[in-house]
Amino acid sequence: MNVNHGIQHSSKLAWSGLAAFPIDIRRHVGFSFSFEVKTALAADTKFNVMSAPPSDADICLPGAFVPVPEVLTCVADFGVQPLPQAVIVLPAGTPAGSHCTATLPCRPDAFLQLAAGGGDTANVVVTAGLHGPK
């Protein structure tokens, strides 16, 4: 049996081209980002992945966002060393109308958010797909 996660939950706006919108992932088993390029990209366009725990004042809101470290696996606990920031890169020359997806192998915290890391981020709209109930 095939499961189509795309119809389980509505996608949420994660990046409007100018601003980020926090996404609560606590009630879902998975998530993904879908990028739509509105205008051809003249430069490599980078999005930094950020996460936050719930706020102490209101658990429905995110606390302070911090960079998500790049992870290679969710289970290796031996010799763990900090890795660089998780970054999603859309290459220069990507034509208008292009779509691509990205995700992380692990759930970093209760809330996720993208931050502009450089390039033509104003020319990209990003939605977050939320998959399966927890």
Secondary structure, 3 states (H helix, E strand, C coil): CCCCHHHCCCCEEEECCCCECCEECCCEEEEEEEEEECCCCCCCEEEEEEEECECCCCCCCECCCEECECCCCCCCCCCCCCCCECEEEECCCCCCCCEEEECCCCCCCCEEEEEEEECCHHHEEEEEEEEEEC
